[in-house]
Amino acid sequence: MIFLCAVLSILLSLTSVSWAAEPDVTSTVGITDSGALQEATRVLEEELKLAARPQTYMIIDLASNVILIKGRGVELHRIPIESWSASHLDQLMTAHRLRERPPVNRRKIDPAVGAEQEPISLGDMPTTYTLLFSSPLRVLVFSNTNGNPWQWTVQRGRAWWRRLTVWGNMLTGDQTLSPPSLDLTVSREHAQSLAWTVVEGMPFLIRRSTP
Amino acid sequence: MKRVLLSLWYVVISLFLVTLVQSSGLPLSDAVTAQPASIDHAGLQTLHVRYKTLVKQLTQLMPTQPYILVDTARNHLYIKRGDQVLLDALASTGSGTILDKPGDSKGQWIFDTPRGEFTVQSRLTNPVWVKPDWAFIEEGLEVPKSQADRLESGVLGEYALGFGKGYFIHGTLYTRLLGKNVTHGCIRLNDDDLKSVYRLAKVGTPIMIF
């Protein structure tokens, strides 16, 4: 019984839930790499549609480990990804629009006190949050815990819970219950910067890594 | 009971080890997220041509003239042409604070600088500020009925560039607050930087704000 449980746990952990390996940071599109070229072409086709309109958009590039904020094809800002894991990303083909910004604790101006009140700043932005999109996609953003055991435990707990949910759905054969999901770990400042930048309705594209 | 607990313990330990392996950056499996369709040499050449064509099309969408880039998190305004930075100016952008609209239980103003892509719609010299309702309300003053009572000269600097919905890039008397999020959504610059922006930007110049 004990042996069976241990083997089952390890097998579950290593099966094809497509928990992606840490990608190669130096990955580039090369003519001999047909998978990367197909994926880069797919993303470019989608990006062209977004860049043709007056808007800013995001590209989460898992092949290069970076989040790009872009407008008209121009890179405006980049946020390095420290690590990531994903499930069901094979379902992602088009742009996803953000449903809402992460919650921000805005201060209210009290005319009785006076106009000069503390503004919000990057430091007020959340460091761990979930981005939900109009089409099924969930992006969990974690900040680097820098060795803080409590934050590490909370973040790992969330990741475990999500995986257990996916595994449960796999075992029951109901994979439709698991939307595509992506966990991103970035530095604390970059997590806050991302929360600051995203706005409701903002389109996101995801460039997947290839073998 | 003891056996069940022990089994659970094994499960937890296994998951913990897997998590450790993952957080250490080692691969868990060779599972991939993008499965390429098999492709022959001719197909690969075609795909490469397609890719290069798309890159060219994307390049054609990029601004060829100088454009304004505003980083609201770090309060900087840049003027760029391609990759070249023509101006890097300290700015003040929206405070993100809120103010309730009197007599409207659900209405409120949110003082954010809008994010996205805009264009310069107007270029003004010696602009006069037409104070909106919120400017009076946040100071605890009554909103005047006469338009003349809303006019205030000299507070926006020598120039102002409008980019729609009442938002402007303009000057400020409060230069000590540059680099901070203190405005009601407009973008403030010091006099010298404002002059450079006015000189470089034309009506139609793109403004990208993030």
Interface residues (C-beta under 8 A of the other chain):
Chain A: M1 I2 C5 A6 L8 S9 I10 S13 L14 T15 S16 V17 S18 W19 A20 A21 E22 V29 I31 T32 S34 G35 L37 Q38 E39 A40 T41 L44 E45 E47 L48 A51 A52 P54 Q55 T56 L62 I69 G71 R72 G73 V74 L76 H77 S83 S85 A86 L89 D90 V104 R106 R107 K108 I109 P111 A112 G114 A115 Q117 P119 I120 S121 L122 D124 R156 A159 W160 S193 W196 T197 V199 M202 R208 S209 T210 P211
Chain B: R3 L6 S7 L8 Y10 V11 S14 L15 V18 T19 Q22 S23 G25 L26 P27 L28 S29 D30 A31 V32 T33 A34 Q35 P36 A37 I39 G43 L44 L47 H48 R50 Y51 L54 V55 Q57 L58 T59 L61 M62 P63 Y67 L69 D71 T72 A73 R74 S95 G96 T97 I98 L99 D100 I110 R115 G116 E117 F118 T119 I137 E138 E139 G140 K180 N181 V182 P206 M208 I209 F210
